[in-house]
């Protein structure tokens, strides 16, 4: 997937460098380059899926340890005081 995104970005950059594109196509090609780069960066931040090598995941973006994760859905705050009545 990362290689395909790199190929798309390289293709769009080559079209931009050619100078033969109309202004509207130039703008869309720039958007394509930015989107491909953003998606590629997002994929680099995710842990690898099954079948992908783990060496592409930097050590500082490794998933957190289970004991350091706080589950917000299990902890509910209870407000002290009377309930707030909103105008209708």
RODRENLO-726974 format. One line per field, with one value per atom (N, C-alpha, C): chain; atom name; x negated, y negated, z negated. Coordinates in Angstrom, 2 decimals. Last residue first. Layout:
# residues N
unit (A|...)
site (CA|...)
xx (X|...)
yy (Y|...)
zz (Z|...)
END
This chain:
# residues 88
unit (A|A|A|A|A|A|A|A|A|A|A|A|A|A|A|A|A|A|A|A|A|A|A|A|A|A|A|A|A|A|A|A|A|A|A|A|A|A|A|A|A|A|A|A|A|A|A|A|A|A|A|A|A|A|A|A|A|A|A|A|A|A|A|A|A|A|A|A|A|A|A|A|A|A|A|A|A|A|A|A|A|A|A|A|A|A|A|A|A|A|A|A|A|A|A|A|A|A|A|A|A|A|A|A|A|A|A|A|A|A|A|A|A|A|A|A|A|A|A|A|A|A|A|A|A|A|A|A|A|A|A|A|A|A|A|A|A|A|A|A|A|A|A|A|A|A|A|A|A|A|A|A|A|A|A|A|A|A|A|A|A|A|A|A|A|A|A|A|A|A|A|A|A|A|A|A|A|A|A|A|A|A|A|A|A|A|A|A|A|A|A|A|A|A|A|A|A|A|A|A|A|A|A|A|A|A|A|A|A|A|A|A|A|A|A|A|A|A|A|A|A|A|A|A|A|A|A|A|A|A|A|A|A|A|A|A|A|A|A|A|A|A|A|A|A|A|A|A|A|A|A|A|A|A|A|A|A|A|A|A|A|A|A|A)
site (N|CA|C|N|CA|C|N|CA|C|N|CA|C|N|CA|C|N|CA|C|N|CA|C|N|CA|C|N|CA|C|N|CA|C|N|CA|C|N|CA|C|N|CA|C|N|CA|C|N|CA|C|N|CA|C|N|CA|C|N|CA|C|N|CA|C|N|CA|C|N|CA|C|N|CA|C|N|CA|C|N|CA|C|N|CA|C|N|CA|C|N|CA|C|N|CA|C|N|CA|C|N|CA|C|N|CA|C|N|CA|C|N|CA|C|N|CA|C|N|CA|C|N|CA|C|N|CA|C|N|CA|C|N|CA|C|N|CA|C|N|CA|C|N|CA|C|N|CA|C|N|CA|C|N|CA|C|N|CA|C|N|CA|C|N|CA|C|N|CA|C|N|CA|C|N|CA|C|N|CA|C|N|CA|C|N|CA|C|N|CA|C|N|CA|C|N|CA|C|N|CA|C|N|CA|C|N|CA|C|N|CA|C|N|CA|C|N|CA|C|N|CA|C|N|CA|C|N|CA|C|N|CA|C|N|CA|C|N|CA|C|N|CA|C|N|CA|C|N|CA|C|N|CA|C|N|CA|C|N|CA|C|N|CA|C|N|CA|C|N|CA|C|N|CA|C|N|CA|C|N|CA|C|N|CA|C|N|CA|C|N|CA|C|N|CA|C|N|CA|C|N|CA|C|N|CA|C)
xx (36.18|36.73|37.52|33.17|34.40|34.86|32.14|31.89|33.21|31.15|32.34|32.05|28.91|29.05|30.28|29.35|29.26|29.52|27.35|28.61|28.45|24.25|25.17|26.42|21.65|22.18|23.11|21.66|21.68|22.28|19.49|20.79|20.73|17.93|17.90|19.33|17.02|18.04|17.91|15.07|15.02|16.03|15.31|15.64|15.65|14.50|15.89|16.27|11.79|12.69|14.14|9.27|10.50|11.48|5.96|7.13|8.36|3.02|4.17|5.35|0.95|0.89|2.08|1.27|1.47|1.42|0.64|2.03|2.26|-1.51|-1.35|0.07|-0.82|-1.08|-0.87|-2.58|-1.35|-1.65|-5.29|-4.78|-3.52|-6.60|-5.18|-4.58|-9.29|-8.59|-7.09|-10.11|-9.96|-9.15|-8.31|-9.33|-9.06|-7.66|-7.07|-8.18|-8.96|-8.59|-8.02|-9.29|-10.44|-10.09|-7.23|-7.16|-8.30|-5.70|-6.87|-6.78|-2.41|-3.33|-4.53|-0.83|-1.49|-2.44|1.47|0.93|0.32|0.26|1.31|0.66|-1.68|-1.52|-0.40|-0.24|-0.95|-0.72|-0.61|0.21|-0.64|-2.29|-2.01|-1.20|-2.30|-3.55|-3.31|0.21|-0.07|-1.34|-0.19|0.75|0.53|-1.97|-2.42|-1.50|-0.22|-1.44|-1.98|1.68|2.07|0.86|0.05|0.72|1.14|-0.73|-1.74|-1.12|1.77|0.98|-0.09|2.49|3.31|2.52|0.48|0.65|1.44|0.96|-0.35|-0.22|3.59|3.32|1.99|3.19|4.02|3.76|1.68|1.06|1.86|3.65|2.46|1.73|5.41|5.86|4.67|3.78|4.31|4.72|3.40|2.25|2.70|5.96|5.33|4.13|6.31|7.21|6.62|4.21|4.23|5.15|3.09|3.82|3.90|-0.24|1.10|1.79|-2.83|-1.83|-0.40|-4.82|-4.37|-3.29|-6.11|-6.08|-5.62|-5.69|-6.98|-6.97|-3.18|-3.31|-4.59|-3.83|-2.88|-2.98|-5.51|-6.05|-5.14|-3.70|-4.80|-5.40|-2.09|-1.50|-2.60|-3.97|-3.31|-2.76|-4.56|-5.63|-5.04|-2.06|-2.64|-3.73|-1.84|-0.83|-1.40|-4.06|-3.96|-2.98|-3.34|-4.55|-4.53|-1.09|-0.92|-2.14|-2.35|-1.37|-1.16|-3.88|-4.55|-3.62|-1.92|-2.79|-3.48|-0.81|0.00|-0.87)
yy (-25.34|-24.67|-25.62|-25.55|-26.14|-25.39|-22.92|-23.74|-24.33|-22.36|-22.45|-23.40|-20.14|-21.42|-21.36|-18.54|-18.50|-19.88|-19.51|-19.27|-19.22|-17.77|-18.88|-18.56|-16.29|-16.60|-17.81|-13.89|-15.30|-15.47|-11.30|-11.64|-13.10|-9.81|-10.85|-11.13|-6.51|-7.55|-8.56|-4.30|-5.26|-6.37|-2.87|-2.18|-3.12|-4.49|-4.06|-3.35|-4.87|-5.96|-5.51|-3.03|-2.88|-3.93|-3.74|-4.00|-3.90|-1.90|-2.42|-2.57|-0.61|-2.07|-2.70|2.10|1.59|0.07|2.44|2.59|1.99|0.02|1.23|1.26|-1.45|-1.51|-0.16|-0.67|-0.79|-0.77|-2.75|-1.43|-1.60|-4.94|-4.90|-3.54|-4.56|-5.55|-5.58|-2.66|-2.24|-3.25|-2.57|-3.14|-2.78|0.07|-0.68|-1.23|1.72|0.40|-0.48|4.19|3.30|1.90|5.94|5.01|4.00|6.58|6.65|5.60|7.95|6.84|6.97|10.02|10.19|9.05|8.01|9.36|9.43|4.60|5.61|6.97|2.47|3.29|4.32|-0.49|0.78|1.64|-3.72|-2.59|-1.35|-5.55|-5.69|-4.52|-4.97|-4.75|-4.82|-5.82|-4.38|-4.08|-8.58|-7.94|-6.44|-8.91|-9.23|-8.59|-8.17|-7.39|-7.65|-10.20|-8.80|-7.93|-12.39|-12.32|-10.89|-11.77|-11.89|-11.79|-11.79|-10.56|-10.60|-14.50|-13.42|-12.11|-15.86|-16.08|-14.95|-14.86|-14.65|-14.80|-15.81|-14.38|-14.06|-18.56|-17.94|-16.44|-18.77|-19.15|-18.55|-18.02|-17.18|-17.49|-20.18|-18.83|-17.88|-22.25|-22.32|-20.94|-21.32|-21.54|-21.54|-21.40|-20.10|-20.21|-24.18|-23.36|-21.98|-25.05|-25.44|-24.57|-22.23|-23.48|-23.80|-20.94|-20.80|-22.17|-21.02|-20.98|-20.91|-20.76|-22.11|-22.15|-18.61|-18.70|-20.08|-18.72|-19.19|-19.35|-17.47|-18.89|-19.47|-14.88|-15.64|-17.13|-14.23|-14.25|-15.04|-14.26|-15.23|-15.35|-12.08|-13.42|-14.49|-10.00|-10.25|-11.67|-10.20|-10.42|-10.72|-9.53|-10.85|-11.17|-6.88|-7.89|-9.29|-5.68|-5.71|-6.78|-5.96|-6.62|-6.73|-4.31|-5.73|-6.53|-1.87|-2.40|-3.89|-1.55|-1.68|-2.28|-1.24|-2.41|-2.65|1.18|0.00|-1.26)
zz (-27.31|-26.13|-25.27|-29.23|-28.69|-27.46|-31.47|-30.29|-29.78|-34.67|-33.82|-32.67|-36.14|-35.46|-34.56|-39.34|-37.89|-37.27|-42.22|-41.55|-40.03|-43.07|-43.04|-42.27|-41.23|-42.55|-42.42|-38.70|-39.05|-40.44|-38.19|-38.74|-39.19|-35.43|-36.45|-36.90|-34.81|-34.64|-35.78|-33.14|-34.23|-33.94|-30.84|-32.08|-33.29|-28.77|-28.76|-30.05|-29.11|-29.47|-29.52|-30.31|-29.53|-29.99|-30.03|-30.86|-29.96|-29.78|-29.06|-30.02|-30.96|-30.98|-30.26|-30.56|-31.92|-32.00|-27.84|-28.28|-29.67|-26.35|-27.12|-27.69|-23.10|-24.53|-25.20|-20.00|-20.79|-22.29|-18.89|-19.26|-20.11|-18.07|-17.80|-18.12|-18.58|-19.39|-19.14|-16.66|-18.05|-18.86|-13.52|-14.40|-15.86|-11.46|-12.55|-13.43|-9.70|-9.22|-10.31|-10.88|-10.87|-10.39|-10.59|-11.72|-11.70|-7.42|-8.29|-9.39|-7.19|-6.95|-7.88|-8.06|-6.77|-6.43|-9.77|-9.54|-8.15|-9.97|-9.93|-9.72|-12.13|-10.93|-11.07|-13.60|-13.74|-12.50|-12.01|-12.45|-12.66|-10.92|-12.34|-12.89|-8.25|-8.98|-10.48|-7.50|-7.52|-8.29|-7.62|-8.53|-8.62|-5.50|-6.86|-7.89|-3.42|-3.65|-5.06|-3.61|-3.83|-4.13|-2.98|-4.28|-4.60|-0.34|-1.39|-2.79|0.90|0.90|-0.18|0.49|-0.07|-0.14|1.92|0.48|-0.17|4.51|3.88|2.37|4.89|4.93|4.25|4.85|3.82|3.74|7.19|5.91|4.76|9.00|8.86|7.55|8.75|8.36|8.18|9.77|8.40|7.91|12.39|11.51|10.05|13.41|13.23|12.30|13.49|12.68|12.42|15.27|13.85|12.99|17.34|17.13|15.63|17.77|17.19|17.07|18.52|19.60|19.07|16.67|17.01|18.06|15.56|17.02|17.48|12.83|13.35|14.87|12.73|12.35|12.94|13.48|14.30|14.00|11.33|12.70|13.63|9.21|9.23|10.63|9.93|9.89|9.92|9.67|10.96|11.01|6.93|7.92|9.29|5.83|5.57|6.59|6.78|7.16|6.97|5.52|6.98|7.46|2.83|3.31|4.84|2.85|2.55|3.01|3.39|4.35|4.12|1.09|2.39|3.43|-0.85|-0.90|0.43|0.00|0.00|0.00)
END
